[in-house]
Amino acid sequence: MSTIDTLLERAQELASDGERVTAAKLRPVTLASGQTLGLITLDNGEDHTKPNTFGFGSLLALNTAIDQALADDSIAAIAVTGKPFILAAGADLTSIQNGGSDGVRTIAELGHAVFRKLGDGGKPSFGFINGLALGGGLEVALHCTYRTVMDSAPALGLPEVMLGLVPGWGGAYLVPNLLGPDKAVTLILENPLNNGKTLNGEAAYEFGLADAVFSGADFLEQSLLWASAVLAGEIVVHRPEIDRGEGWDAAIKRGEGLVAAKTGGASPAAAKALELIAAARDADRDAGFAAEDDALEAMSQTPELIASLYAFDLVQKRAKRPAGAPDRSLARPVTKVGIVGAGLMASQLALLFVRRLKVPVVLTDLDQQRADKGVAYVHAELDKLLAKGRATQDKTNRLKALVTGSMDQSVAFAGADFVIEAVFEEMSVKKQVFAAVEKVVSPECVLATNTSSLSITEMASELEHPERVVGFHFFNPVAVMPLLEIVKGEQTDDATLATAFATGKGLGKTTILVKDSPSFIVNRLLGRFMGEVAKIADEGTPVPVVDSAFAGVAPMPPYVLLSLVGPAIALHNNETLHRAFPDRFYVSENLRRVVEARKPGFYGADGAIDPEVEALLVQPEAPVVKTAEEVREQTLAALADEARRMLDEGVVAAPEDIDLAMITGAGFSFWNGGLTMLLDITGISEKVTGKRFH
């Protein structure tokens, strides 16, 4: 382990002129008790869309501020907070990408050396978590003696495992020793492996990450008053007693199960993080932090980290600049939205549109009762947000007033700039819907379809203005899944397309331009995936063996996914693709039997194959039973073939768009880089198609 002086010198050498340095601004604050607190505010000089991060320069700045506060005898305690809405988003990942092995080791040790001064410096310290705090942004607060959190903080967590890393600035040691090993398993493993789940401020307080929670309006003032009371002895913070015996063993066993189920051994970072949590039971702080340094350096040399950083770059950069999108200046304003249908999907869309765009939204259906039911759903969901403290009464009332329902489209869609249909997935039905809508809206009104597989071009073919029809394919649940596939029909014009992209951005979605082709990106690849595994199962490999093949590849086993999306929807998608590409897309007769029997999936409530489903399945006379490894290889080979065909057809602009879609629309893992990077790393790309994707 290097000395702090050596680390500071090396950091000066490694600091890049390109780093957006997060300044650490120290100012004295006189508390109600009369004592002086040294308040350090982290601020990179940008707005909340560019979070504070910690690179070499930022750690040097924080080190200087902490040293100044510790050296000033008039300062009784130290606090760290962030610019509005942001504490920090963790490490500057370019430091990991560009620093090499030496750079990774240096930034790991330097982060520990600087942050631990907050806990070991001899003065009480406070972390005022005033907004987003991820990775190192949360760890800097964990090093403090006490923590407060803003109730509306959007995201707190340690997502490193999702990125092929481990919490490397104290998190893997501090969390189990502060909150216990079971909560450490949840925060460090379970949440990141659950599509990067984070905690909001209120949930973080209940979880134990903070000692007090305050509202956003006067968060800093309340935190200072609370700190004053703590320093004066008026408030005493009690820490939970940690079970270092059977409770620790049970937590590690639960972690082992999670890692096996979620990664199938494909994530070295997950295994290493669990190892660090296990070791934190007996290690002292020096040993715990040194183990994190070793682990971070080791993880920086894995192909999984390269894939993770590639995936992170897609989500952070490519997602913000969709390839092929028209000039945004062509977009027309959307001041009113119409929705055809008032069922569950339509109601989810209405909730999203009104919350994000804050414009009038009108649901229409065949009768007023159905329309009113859709409106009632939206109102109920808004009330839930109010009850959780995520909205004010005034805001809730305003949003409710914007959502109405009607059976008269001529009245409902008057003045609408954007109308989206969410009706039955049948071409004739959708054509009929758009023919009716076209008669009552302006020629410039965008007509969007939420179809998951049907041709946009055919849907618009009989309209007077086919140029304003565009695919606007959301993924379920609408509020949660980030991806929005924007599909260009043969006659879709640039103004319509630009308006669709601008609207998608306003809705907070990751938008990708897709050529009009059967099932677009995600559903086409999932169709090939599900078709291949169904064929393998129909030929004789037991469903549980098939399902066991994809841990660490897909976010859930294929037959579990089938239950989630619904057997009927999966069958419809594969039938659509089979009609387009009969030689490649298999339609399972066993799946058809399950659909005809109206079964919700293959598994029962006990997690075993439903006996009634098993009785429906026709077994082959000469079964072919494959191993899990053979199942995985055959299925990935099929996906490699399909991805290459999609690129050759121009369905998307580049492999990056396939990966971005599979990460944000299908939950494929960061540590695999989505799909095409995984196919490259495993050598399947070259084996199947003769060349790599990257």
Buried (B, 14 or more C-beta within 10 A) or exposed (E): EBEBEBBBEBBEEBBBEEBBBBBBEBEEBEBEBEBBBBBBBBBBEEEBEEBBBBBBBBBBBBBBBBBBBBEBEEBBBBBBBBBEBBBBBBBBBBBBBBBEEEBBBBBBBBBBBBBBBBBEBEBBBBBBBBBBBBBBBBBBBBBBBBBBBBBBBBBBBBBBBBBBBBBBBBBBBBBBBBBBBBBBBBBBBBBBBBBBBBBBBBBBBEBBBBBBBBEBEEBBEBBBBBBBBBBEEEBEEEEEEBBBEEEBBBBBEBBBEBBBBBBBEBBBBBBBBBBBBBBBBEBEBEEBBBBBBBBBBBBBEBBBBBBBBBBBBBBEEBBEEBEBBBEEEBBBEBEBBBBBBBBBBBBBBBBBBBBBBEBBBBBBBEEBEBBBBBBBBBBEBBEEBBEEEBBEEEBBEBBBEBBBBBBEBEEBBBEBBBBBBBBEBEEEEBBEBBEBBBEBBEEEBBBBBBBBBBBBBBBBBEBEBBBBBBBBBBBBEBBEBBBBBBBBBBBBBBBBBBBBBBBBBBBEBBBBBBBBBBBBBBBBBBBBBBBBBBBBBBBBBEBBBBBBBBBBBBBBBBBBBBBEBBBBBBBBBBBBBBEBBEEBBBBBEBBBBBBEEEBBBBBBEEEEBBEEBEEBBEEEEEEEEBEBEBBBBBBBBBBBBBBBBBBEEEBBBBBBBBBBBBBBBBBBBBBBBBBBBBBBBBEBBBEBBEEBBB
